[in-house]
Amino acid sequence: MKKTLSALILCVLALVAGPTLAADTAPDFTLKARSGDNIRLNELRGTVILVNFWASWCGPCRTEMPLLDKLYQQYRDYGFTVLGVNLDENRDQAEQLLANVPVTFPVLFDPDNSTSESYQVDAMPTTVLIDRNGTIRYHHRGYKDGYMDKYEQEVKELVLE
């Protein structure tokens, strides 16, 4: 009886916890970049990648983007890149935001949300850190003050591996 109850509790906890991507291989994708190029995730193996899912209507995304750009500038020479994946159905909305909040990292477009679904994006922004081997190491939902310090610590850890 005790073993059955323990097993039942573990099953319920697993269901309540929901799915997680940390420690999984990052799902591959190919998306059109703002530059017009197609960018395929698997072609970036050997690089630490921060994938940031954002939308033009997301206030925290607007706050976070210049900070992510600063992080990109600081660590890109150490085998690190940022991919900003926009989820707006209308690309013009994203372009309008980028005119006011310019970034130097690649911006990709996922208008049908197929990539965001494979990364279980359920909050804006969602940030995923992928190591050089293509393994998801960190999966963050939302953004609050202080998260950038955490991101920088995680990026430092991964570029040193």
C-alpha positions as CSV (number, residue, x, y, z in Angstrom):
1,M,0.0,0.0,0.0
2,K,2.8,2.4,0.9
3,K,4.6,1.7,-2.4
4,T,1.4,2.3,-4.4
5,L,0.7,5.6,-2.6
6,S,4.3,6.7,-3.2
7,A,4.1,5.9,-6.9
8,L,0.7,7.7,-7.2
9,I,2.2,10.8,-5.5
10,L,5.2,10.8,-7.9
11,C,2.9,10.5,-10.9
12,V,0.7,13.4,-9.8
13,L,3.8,15.5,-9.1
14,A,5.2,14.8,-12.6
15,L,1.9,15.9,-14.1
16,V,1.7,19.0,-12.1
17,A,5.3,20.0,-12.8
18,G,4.5,20.0,-16.5
19,P,7.0,19.4,-19.3
20,T,10.5,20.7,-19.2
21,L,13.1,21.1,-21.9
22,A,16.2,21.5,-19.7
23,A,18.8,18.8,-20.5
24,D,17.0,17.9,-23.8
25,T,18.6,18.3,-27.2
26,A,17.4,21.6,-28.6
27,P,14.8,21.1,-31.4
28,D,16.3,22.1,-34.7
29,F,14.7,24.9,-36.7
30,T,15.2,27.0,-39.8
31,L,13.8,30.5,-39.8
32,K,14.0,33.5,-42.0
33,A,16.2,36.2,-40.5
34,R,15.7,40.0,-40.8
35,S,18.7,40.0,-43.1
36,G,16.9,37.7,-45.5
37,D,19.1,34.7,-44.8
38,N,17.7,31.4,-43.5
39,I,19.3,30.5,-40.2
40,R,19.3,26.8,-39.1
41,L,20.0,26.2,-35.4
42,N,22.0,22.9,-36.0
43,E,24.4,24.8,-38.2
44,L,25.5,26.8,-35.1
45,R,26.7,23.8,-33.2
46,G,29.9,24.6,-31.3
47,T,28.4,28.0,-30.3
48,V,26.7,28.8,-27.1
49,I,23.2,30.1,-28.1
50,L,20.7,32.2,-26.3
51,V,17.3,32.0,-28.1
52,N,15.0,34.7,-27.0
53,F,11.3,34.4,-28.0
54,W,9.6,37.9,-28.1
55,A,6.7,39.9,-29.5
56,S,6.3,43.6,-30.2
57,W,3.3,43.9,-27.7
58,C,5.4,42.5,-24.8
59,G,6.6,45.3,-22.5
60,P,9.2,43.1,-20.7
61,C,10.6,42.1,-24.1
62,R,11.2,45.8,-25.0
63,T,13.1,46.2,-21.7
64,E,15.1,43.0,-22.1
65,M,16.2,43.5,-25.8
66,P,18.8,46.2,-25.3
67,L,20.2,44.3,-22.4
68,L,20.5,41.1,-24.5
69,D,22.2,43.1,-27.2
70,K,24.8,44.3,-24.6
71,L,25.3,40.6,-23.5
72,Y,25.7,39.6,-27.2
73,Q,28.3,42.4,-27.8
74,Q,30.2,41.4,-24.6
75,Y,30.5,37.6,-25.3
76,R,30.1,37.1,-29.1
77,D,33.9,36.9,-29.5
78,Y,33.9,33.9,-27.1
79,G,31.7,31.6,-29.2
80,F,28.3,33.1,-28.1
81,T,25.3,34.3,-30.0
82,V,21.8,35.5,-29.4
83,L,18.9,34.7,-31.7
84,G,15.9,36.8,-31.2
85,V,12.8,34.9,-32.4
86,N,9.8,37.2,-33.1
87,L,6.4,35.7,-32.8
88,D,4.3,38.5,-34.3
89,E,2.0,37.4,-37.1
90,N,2.6,40.7,-38.8
91,R,6.3,41.4,-39.4
92,D,5.7,45.1,-39.7
93,Q,4.9,45.3,-36.0
94,A,8.3,43.7,-35.2
95,E,10.1,46.1,-37.6
96,Q,8.4,49.0,-36.0
97,L,9.7,48.0,-32.5
98,L,13.2,47.3,-33.9
99,A,13.3,50.8,-35.4
100,N,12.9,52.1,-31.8
101,V,14.9,49.4,-30.0
102,P,17.7,48.5,-32.4
103,V,19.7,45.3,-31.8
104,T,22.8,43.9,-33.5
105,F,22.1,40.2,-32.9
106,P,20.2,38.2,-35.5
107,V,16.4,38.6,-35.4
108,L,14.4,35.7,-36.8
109,F,10.7,35.4,-37.6
110,D,8.3,32.6,-36.5
111,P,4.9,33.9,-37.7
112,D,3.2,30.5,-37.5
113,N,4.7,29.8,-34.0
114,S,5.9,26.4,-35.0
115,T,9.3,26.9,-33.4
116,S,7.9,28.5,-30.3
117,E,5.6,25.5,-29.9
118,S,8.5,23.1,-30.1
119,Y,10.2,25.1,-27.3
120,Q,7.1,25.1,-25.2
121,V,6.9,28.9,-25.1
122,D,4.0,29.8,-22.9
123,A,5.1,33.2,-21.6
124,M,6.8,36.3,-23.1
125,P,9.6,36.6,-23.2
126,T,11.0,33.1,-23.0
127,T,14.7,32.6,-23.1
128,V,16.5,29.3,-23.8
129,L,20.3,28.8,-23.3
130,I,21.8,26.1,-25.5
131,D,25.3,24.7,-24.9
132,R,27.9,24.0,-27.6
133,N,26.7,20.4,-28.0
134,G,23.1,21.5,-28.7
135,T,21.7,20.7,-25.3
136,I,19.2,23.0,-23.6
137,R,20.8,24.0,-20.3
138,Y,18.5,26.7,-19.1
139,H,14.8,27.6,-19.9
140,H,13.5,30.9,-18.5
141,R,9.9,32.1,-18.7
142,G,9.2,35.8,-18.4
143,Y,11.6,38.6,-17.4
144,K,12.2,40.6,-14.2
145,D,14.9,43.0,-13.1
146,G,18.0,41.0,-12.1
147,Y,17.5,38.2,-14.7
148,M,20.3,39.7,-16.9
149,D,22.8,39.0,-14.1
150,K,21.6,35.4,-14.0
151,Y,21.8,35.2,-17.8
152,E,25.4,36.6,-17.8
153,Q,26.4,34.1,-15.1
154,E,25.0,31.2,-17.2
155,V,26.6,32.4,-20.4
156,K,30.0,32.7,-18.7
157,E,29.6,29.2,-17.4
158,L,28.8,27.8,-20.8
159,V,31.4,29.6,-22.8
160,L,34.1,28.4,-20.4
161,E,33.1,24.7,-20.9
